[in-house]
């Protein structure tokens, strides 16, 4: 019987991985639509704190205001990214002489003739094309924007009837209270994570933007946005966000001093925010083991790429909350938690 249970678990795990991998074209837009709906609900809750809006504005108009604001922000960010990426793609040709100058410096330091190999490498490497590919990836995400918005709208329409449906499944006053507590716990955890993470990423991105602008790095808005997004990826995101602009700075100026300056300043900002400010603000509210965080990052990253890395922590948090509600899966929730406490 024990062997049969293990076989069932293995088959179930393999089935879930296959569904997540091959169904990502549907699942990812749905999850992003769910996140968009969640942000809209939080904006509406914020608007309700204003007495006039709470009493005078109908609920349908609040929906339009909150989702309209979200769409305005998304369109604004898309326009900035489009301008910056196109500007970088057009200006990369002037950076090629700087790469040759870097090769000469490396040759003189190492005392070896690496110029030919490095020249071939730089000649075959079309940086403008790389940026166009990056823009294409962002465009793909934007092109799915209609489906994401559509999912968000239908989730919004389903919102009013979802909780009554859930309560009708778990009949009884005690069970209904458990359902309310369970949904509130998920909402609080996710909103706290994304709210505080967004604030910390904004601080990091804003300080990085000012530093890059003072140093004179091209398209500082793009690099600041990239730093903002990558900071949502646990552990390795801040490292990548520091290295990318430093390497670009090396190509732009053709000397090591500005690049080392970018590396030092952006790295210092990341260390201060990540190691001092973030633990102080967020504490251990996510209740996830550090090892589980890394494993979750690797698994979801392998399945869904960058989007999977960004969503890895929220998905794990929700999984722990769900597992903790059932006796058979409670041990798993305890193992995934930080200190074994899931209450």
Kinemage of the C-alpha trace (Angstrom):
@kinemage 1
@onewidth
@group {chain A} dominant
@subgroup {mainchain}
@vectorlist {calphas} color= white
{ca unk a 1} P 0.000 0.000 0.000
{ca unk a 2} L 2.853 2.365 0.850
{ca unk a 3} L 4.528 1.645 -2.509
{ca unk a 4} L 1.240 2.375 -4.265
{ca unk a 5} L 0.917 5.748 -2.498
{ca unk a 6} L 4.474 6.687 -3.495
{ca unk a 7} L 3.687 5.730 -7.091
{ca unk a 8} L 0.556 7.914 -7.023
{ca unk a 9} L 2.569 10.875 -5.686
{ca unk a 10} L 5.269 10.461 -8.348
{ca unk a 11} L 2.710 10.186 -11.168
{ca unk a 12} L 0.863 13.237 -9.813
{ca unk a 13} L 4.077 15.298 -9.603
{ca unk a 14} L 5.113 14.348 -13.142
{ca unk a 15} L 1.606 15.181 -14.436
{ca unk a 16} L 1.663 18.592 -12.739
{ca unk a 17} L 5.104 19.415 -14.197
{ca unk a 18} L 3.954 18.417 -17.703
{ca unk a 19} L 0.784 20.518 -17.403
{ca unk a 20} L 2.712 23.528 -16.077
{ca unk a 21} L 5.348 23.223 -18.807
{ca unk a 22} L 3.113 22.661 -21.834
{ca unk a 23} L 0.230 24.793 -20.560
{ca unk a 24} L 2.279 27.882 -19.745
{ca unk a 25} L 0.795 29.800 -22.704
{ca unk a 26} L -2.553 29.647 -20.888
{ca unk a 27} L -1.492 29.474 -17.230
{ca unk a 28} L 0.942 32.431 -17.202
{ca unk a 29} L -1.528 34.969 -18.716
{ca unk a 30} L -4.170 33.682 -16.275
{ca unk a 31} L -1.867 34.151 -13.269
{ca unk a 32} L -0.881 37.626 -14.481
{ca unk a 33} L -4.569 38.402 -14.986
{ca unk a 34} L -5.200 37.205 -11.427
{ca unk a 35} L -2.401 39.474 -10.214
{ca unk a 36} L -3.864 42.391 -12.200
{ca unk a 37} L -7.278 41.755 -10.617
{ca unk a 38} L -5.660 41.585 -7.181
{ca unk a 39} L -3.904 44.939 -7.681
{ca unk a 40} L -7.192 46.435 -8.894
{ca unk a 41} L -8.976 45.199 -5.759
{ca unk a 42} L -6.314 46.737 -3.530
{ca unk a 43} L -6.615 50.053 -5.378
{ca unk a 44} L -10.382 49.963 -4.880
{ca unk a 45} L -9.894 49.253 -1.168
{ca unk a 46} L -7.574 52.281 -1.005
{ca unk a 47} L -10.176 54.448 -2.784
{ca unk a 48} L -12.851 53.288 -0.326
{ca unk a 49} L -10.866 54.875 2.503
{ca unk a 50} L -11.792 58.269 1.019
{ca unk a 51} L -15.214 59.104 2.453
{ca unk a 52} L -16.629 60.820 -0.627
{ca unk a 53} L -15.631 57.993 -2.997
{ca unk a 54} L -16.881 55.293 -0.615
{ca unk a 55} L -20.329 56.891 -0.312
{ca unk a 56} L -20.941 58.542 -3.678
{ca unk a 57} L -19.050 56.513 -6.323
{ca unk a 58} L -20.747 53.270 -7.516
{ca unk a 59} L -18.782 50.013 -7.522
{ca unk a 60} L -18.705 49.744 -11.331
{ca unk a 61} L -17.090 53.180 -11.595
{ca unk a 62} L -14.492 52.198 -8.992
{ca unk a 63} L -13.641 49.190 -11.182
{ca unk a 64} L -13.163 51.489 -14.191
{ca unk a 65} L -11.034 53.978 -12.223
{ca unk a 66} L -8.724 51.328 -10.702
{ca unk a 67} L -8.227 49.322 -13.903
{ca unk a 68} L -7.931 52.512 -15.947
{ca unk a 69} L -5.122 53.676 -13.683
{ca unk a 70} L -3.349 50.313 -14.006
{ca unk a 71} L -3.613 50.434 -17.796
{ca unk a 72} L -2.286 54.018 -17.849
{ca unk a 73} L 0.775 52.962 -15.802
{ca unk a 74} L 1.411 49.929 -18.040
{ca unk a 75} L 1.132 51.987 -21.254
{ca unk a 76} L 3.407 54.674 -19.785
{ca unk a 77} L 6.067 52.092 -18.842
{ca unk a 78} L 5.776 50.427 -22.269
{ca unk a 79} L 6.362 53.742 -24.052
{ca unk a 80} L 9.441 54.510 -21.944
{ca unk a 81} L 10.881 51.037 -22.578
{ca unk a 82} L 10.213 51.274 -26.319
{ca unk a 83} L 11.982 54.636 -26.604
{ca unk a 84} L 14.973 53.541 -24.499
{ca unk a 85} L 15.495 50.163 -26.178
{ca unk a 86} L 15.232 51.637 -29.690
{ca unk a 87} L 17.711 54.343 -28.686
{ca unk a 88} L 20.169 51.739 -27.395
{ca unk a 89} L 19.766 49.552 -30.471
{ca unk a 90} L 20.585 52.482 -32.772
{ca unk a 91} L 23.533 53.732 -30.735
{ca unk a 92} L 25.299 50.397 -30.231
{ca unk a 93} L 27.275 50.762 -33.477
{ca unk a 94} L 29.316 53.589 -31.973
{ca unk a 95} L 30.358 51.306 -29.085
{ca unk a 96} L 32.278 48.859 -31.313
{ca unk a 97} L 35.512 50.971 -31.320
{ca unk a 98} L 35.352 50.957 -27.515
{ca unk a 99} L 35.358 47.160 -27.539
{ca unk a 100} L 38.539 47.197 -29.647
{ca unk a 101} L 40.112 49.628 -27.164
{ca unk a 102} L 39.206 47.256 -24.320
{ca unk a 103} L 40.859 44.378 -26.179
{ca unk a 104} L 44.077 46.393 -26.477
{ca unk a 105} L 44.023 47.151 -22.745
{ca unk a 106} L 43.500 43.488 -21.880
{ca unk a 107} L 46.337 42.532 -24.242
{ca unk a 108} L 48.741 44.940 -22.569
{ca unk a 109} L 47.777 43.732 -19.079
{ca unk a 110} L 47.922 40.010 -19.829
{ca unk a 111} L 50.880 40.167 -22.202
{ca unk a 112} L 49.218 37.787 -24.664
{ca unk a 113} L 47.910 38.252 -28.188
{ca unk a 114} L 44.205 37.820 -27.618
{ca unk a 115} L 43.247 40.618 -30.010
{ca unk a 116} L 42.376 38.374 -32.947
{ca unk a 117} L 40.167 36.048 -30.927
{ca unk a 118} L 38.432 38.904 -29.127
{ca unk a 119} L 38.046 40.870 -32.367
{ca unk a 120} L 36.363 37.898 -34.019
{ca unk a 121} L 34.118 37.539 -30.987
{ca unk a 122} L 33.148 41.218 -30.955
{ca unk a 123} L 32.699 41.212 -34.726
{ca unk a 124} L 30.310 38.272 -34.614
{ca unk a 125} L 28.419 39.673 -31.634
{ca unk a 126} L 25.683 42.032 -32.785
{ca unk a 127} L 24.681 43.930 -29.660
{ca unk a 128} L 21.960 45.831 -31.485
{ca unk a 129} L 20.411 42.516 -32.442
{ca unk a 130} L 20.575 41.362 -28.817
{ca unk a 131} L 18.645 44.452 -27.723
{ca unk a 132} L 16.112 43.916 -30.492
{ca unk a 133} L 15.606 40.366 -29.207
{ca unk a 134} L 15.088 41.774 -25.717
{ca unk a 135} L 12.554 44.220 -27.098
{ca unk a 136} L 10.863 41.344 -28.924
{ca unk a 137} L 10.516 39.442 -25.635
{ca unk a 138} L 8.917 42.478 -23.990
{ca unk a 139} L 6.671 42.896 -27.042
{ca unk a 140} L 5.517 39.281 -26.683
{ca unk a 141} L 4.485 40.002 -23.109
{ca unk a 142} L 2.679 43.161 -24.249
{ca unk a 143} L 0.963 41.241 -27.060
{ca unk a 144} L -0.452 38.898 -24.407
{ca unk a 145} L -1.765 41.988 -22.629
{ca unk a 146} L -5.208 41.576 -24.191
{ca unk a 147} L -5.552 38.012 -22.866
{ca unk a 148} L -4.236 39.093 -19.444
{ca unk a 149} L -6.754 41.951 -19.328
{ca unk a 150} L -9.529 39.624 -20.490
{ca unk a 151} L -8.738 37.145 -17.705
{ca unk a 152} L -8.672 40.010 -15.180
{ca unk a 153} L -12.113 41.229 -16.322
{ca unk a 154} L -13.702 37.778 -16.101
{ca unk a 155} L -12.104 37.143 -12.706
{ca unk a 156} L -13.598 40.484 -11.623
{ca unk a 157} L -17.036 39.367 -12.846
{ca unk a 158} L -16.614 36.060 -10.989
{ca unk a 159} L -15.403 37.768 -7.803
{ca unk a 160} L -18.854 38.448 -6.338
{ca unk a 161} L -19.980 34.811 -6.587
{ca unk a 162} L -16.676 33.049 -5.789
{ca unk a 163} L -16.785 33.315 -1.995
{ca unk a 164} L -20.446 32.154 -1.716
{ca unk a 165} L -19.598 29.177 -3.944
{ca unk a 166} L -16.632 28.291 -1.742
{ca unk a 167} L -18.719 28.605 1.414
{ca unk a 168} L -21.442 26.385 -0.050
{ca unk a 169} L -18.827 23.648 -0.438
{ca unk a 170} L -17.730 23.925 3.221
{ca unk a 171} L -21.149 23.998 4.908
{ca unk a 172} L -21.328 25.143 8.527
{ca unk a 173} L -20.574 28.352 10.410
{ca unk a 174} L -17.191 27.100 11.654
{ca unk a 175} L -16.120 26.058 8.156
{ca unk a 176} L -17.282 29.386 6.709
{ca unk a 177} L -15.124 31.216 9.249
{ca unk a 178} L -12.181 29.032 8.239
{ca unk a 179} L -12.773 29.899 4.586
{ca unk a 180} L -12.826 33.643 5.395
{ca unk a 181} L -9.657 33.333 7.453
{ca unk a 182} L -7.969 31.252 4.749
{ca unk a 183} L -8.770 33.745 1.944
{ca unk a 184} L -7.785 36.705 4.132
{ca unk a 185} L -4.459 35.061 4.941
{ca unk a 186} L -3.639 34.570 1.252
{ca unk a 187} L -4.703 38.138 0.411
{ca unk a 188} L -2.665 39.638 3.270
{ca unk a 189} L 0.463 37.618 2.479
{ca unk a 190} L 0.443 38.379 -1.250
{ca unk a 191} L -0.412 42.067 -0.835
{ca unk a 192} L 2.256 42.480 1.843
{ca unk a 193} L 4.898 40.770 -0.300
{ca unk a 194} L 4.175 42.656 -3.534
{ca unk a 195} L 3.539 45.947 -1.738
{ca unk a 196} L 6.791 45.950 0.229
{ca unk a 197} L 8.798 44.403 -2.612
{ca unk a 198} L 7.521 47.069 -5.001
{ca unk a 199} L 8.450 49.810 -2.524
{ca unk a 200} L 11.961 48.405 -2.027
{ca unk a 201} L 12.444 47.886 -5.777
{ca unk a 202} L 11.299 51.462 -6.422
{ca unk a 203} L 13.846 52.737 -3.904
{ca unk a 204} L 16.598 50.637 -5.525
{ca unk a 205} L 15.584 51.610 -9.071
{ca unk a 206} L 15.291 55.332 -8.250
{ca unk a 207} L 18.674 55.520 -6.512
{ca unk a 208} L 20.246 53.521 -9.362
{ca unk a 209} L 18.695 55.868 -11.934
{ca unk a 210} L 20.212 58.905 -10.232
{ca unk a 211} L 23.629 57.223 -10.014
{ca unk a 212} L 23.578 56.107 -13.673
{ca unk a 213} L 22.463 59.547 -14.830
{ca unk a 214} L 25.265 61.279 -12.891
{ca unk a 215} L 27.865 58.858 -14.307
{ca unk a 216} L 26.512 59.477 -17.812
{ca unk a 217} L 25.322 55.985 -18.767
{ca unk a 218} L 23.053 55.928 -21.824
{ca unk a 219} L 19.336 55.140 -21.303
{ca unk a 220} L 19.408 55.234 -17.481
{ca unk a 221} L 15.607 54.858 -17.423
{ca unk a 222} L 15.839 51.461 -19.105
{ca unk a 223} L 18.535 50.177 -16.738
{ca unk a 224} L 16.654 51.524 -13.707
{ca unk a 225} L 13.500 49.699 -14.850
{ca unk a 226} L 15.515 46.522 -15.444
{ca unk a 227} L 16.941 46.813 -11.910
{ca unk a 228} L 13.396 47.373 -10.585
{ca unk a 229} L 12.079 44.205 -12.293
{ca unk a 230} L 15.085 42.005 -11.468
{ca unk a 231} L 14.795 42.892 -7.776
{ca unk a 232} L 11.584 40.834 -7.673
{ca unk a 233} L 13.725 37.751 -8.366
{ca unk a 234} L 15.038 36.411 -5.033
{ca unk a 235} L 18.786 36.177 -4.380
{ca unk a 236} L 20.199 36.260 -7.930
{ca unk a 237} L 18.062 39.138 -9.214
{ca unk a 238} L 20.046 41.846 -7.435
{ca unk a 239} L 23.339 40.318 -8.643
{ca unk a 240} L 22.215 40.302 -12.289
{ca unk a 241} L 20.782 43.818 -11.900
{ca unk a 242} L 24.233 45.036 -10.805
{ca unk a 243} L 26.283 43.261 -13.477
{ca unk a 244} L 24.184 44.195 -16.547
{ca unk a 245} L 24.581 48.015 -16.407
{ca unk a 246} L 28.252 47.649 -15.411
{ca unk a 247} L 29.021 45.553 -18.509
{ca unk a 248} L 27.077 47.969 -20.717
{ca unk a 249} L 28.989 50.892 -19.195
{ca unk a 250} L 32.228 49.127 -20.121
{ca unk a 251} L 31.134 48.946 -23.777
{ca unk a 252} L 29.880 52.527 -23.808
{ca unk a 253} L 33.005 54.231 -22.425
{ca unk a 254} L 35.687 51.721 -23.433
{ca unk a 255} L 37.491 52.152 -20.100
{ca unk a 256} L 37.154 50.348 -16.789
{ca unk a 257} L 36.790 53.320 -14.421
{ca unk a 258} L 33.093 54.204 -15.134
{ca unk a 259} L 32.181 50.504 -15.176
{ca unk a 260} L 33.829 49.920 -11.776
{ca unk a 261} L 32.059 53.043 -10.515
{ca unk a 262} L 28.677 51.672 -11.647
{ca unk a 263} L 29.508 48.277 -10.139
{ca unk a 264} L 30.507 49.845 -6.838
{ca unk a 265} L 27.597 52.297 -6.497
{ca unk a 266} L 24.809 50.006 -7.751
{ca unk a 267} L 26.283 47.116 -5.745
{ca unk a 268} L 26.333 49.264 -2.605
{ca unk a 269} L 22.697 50.286 -3.154
{ca unk a 270} L 21.730 46.618 -3.585
{ca unk a 271} L 23.608 45.588 -0.431
{ca unk a 272} L 22.079 48.370 1.698
{ca unk a 273} L 18.522 47.754 0.467
{ca unk a 274} L 18.766 43.947 0.299
{ca unk a 275} L 20.744 43.209 3.469
{ca unk a 276} L 19.648 46.008 5.790
{ca unk a 277} L 16.453 47.733 4.637
{ca unk a 278} L 14.552 44.697 3.284
{ca unk a 279} L 14.971 42.462 6.387
{ca unk a 280} L 13.976 45.400 8.600
{ca unk a 281} L 10.808 46.174 6.606
{ca unk a 282} L 9.722 42.694 5.506
{ca unk a 283} L 11.114 40.659 8.403
{ca unk a 284} L 10.187 36.964 8.142
{ca unk a 285} L 6.603 37.662 7.052
{ca unk a 286} L 6.852 35.303 4.072
{ca unk a 287} L 7.643 32.344 6.355
{ca unk a 288} L 9.650 30.452 3.697
{ca unk a 289} L 12.817 28.477 4.300
{ca unk a 290} L 15.819 30.043 2.483
{ca unk a 291} L 16.617 26.660 0.922
{ca unk a 292} L 13.009 26.371 -0.297
{ca unk a 293} L 13.292 29.882 -1.771
{ca unk a 294} L 16.314 28.850 -3.866
{ca unk a 295} L 14.703 25.561 -4.925
{ca unk a 296} L 11.456 27.339 -5.801
{ca unk a 297} L 13.391 29.930 -7.797
{ca unk a 298} L 15.206 27.200 -9.744
{ca unk a 299} L 12.095 25.087 -10.407
{ca unk a 300} L 9.772 27.898 -11.487
{ca unk a 301} L 12.574 29.544 -13.440
{ca unk a 302} L 13.184 26.307 -15.348
{ca unk a 303} L 9.468 25.964 -16.077
{ca unk a 304} L 8.467 29.551 -16.901
{ca unk a 305} L 11.677 31.588 -17.220
{ca unk a 306} L 11.812 35.148 -15.844
{ca unk a 307} L 8.061 35.244 -15.071
{ca unk a 308} L 8.421 32.009 -13.090
{ca unk a 309} L 11.303 33.477 -11.076
{ca unk a 310} L 9.286 36.587 -10.233
{ca unk a 311} L 6.229 34.532 -9.204
{ca unk a 312} L 8.214 31.826 -7.361
{ca unk a 313} L 7.893 33.352 -3.870
{ca unk a 314} L 4.139 34.215 -4.092
{ca unk a 315} L 3.355 30.742 -5.479
{ca unk a 316} L 5.311 29.103 -2.644
{ca unk a 317} L 3.608 31.307 -0.020
{ca unk a 318} L 0.138 30.391 -1.319
{ca unk a 319} L 1.151 26.702 -1.466
{ca unk a 320} L 2.223 26.761 2.194
{ca unk a 321} L -1.077 28.385 3.227
{ca unk a 322} L -3.117 25.841 1.245
{ca unk a 323} L -1.093 22.847 2.477
{ca unk a 324} L -1.477 24.026 6.080
{ca unk a 325} L -5.290 23.756 5.855
{ca unk a 326} L -5.358 19.966 5.415
{ca unk a 327} L -4.050 17.339 7.810
{ca unk a 328} L -2.442 15.155 5.133
{ca unk a 329} L -0.470 18.041 3.603
{ca unk a 330} L 0.278 19.948 6.823
{ca unk a 331} L 3.684 18.193 7.292
{ca unk a 332} L 4.678 19.450 3.834
{ca unk a 333} L 3.696 23.013 4.801
{ca unk a 334} L 5.820 22.708 7.954
{ca unk a 335} L 8.844 21.562 5.925
{ca unk a 336} L 8.462 24.434 3.456
{ca unk a 337} L 8.101 27.053 6.210
{ca unk a 338} L 11.020 28.978 7.717
{ca unk a 339} L 10.889 27.742 11.321
{ca unk a 340} L 8.210 25.060 11.187
{ca unk a 341} L 5.438 27.401 12.393
{ca unk a 342} L 2.411 27.645 10.085
{ca unk a 343} L -0.274 29.057 12.412
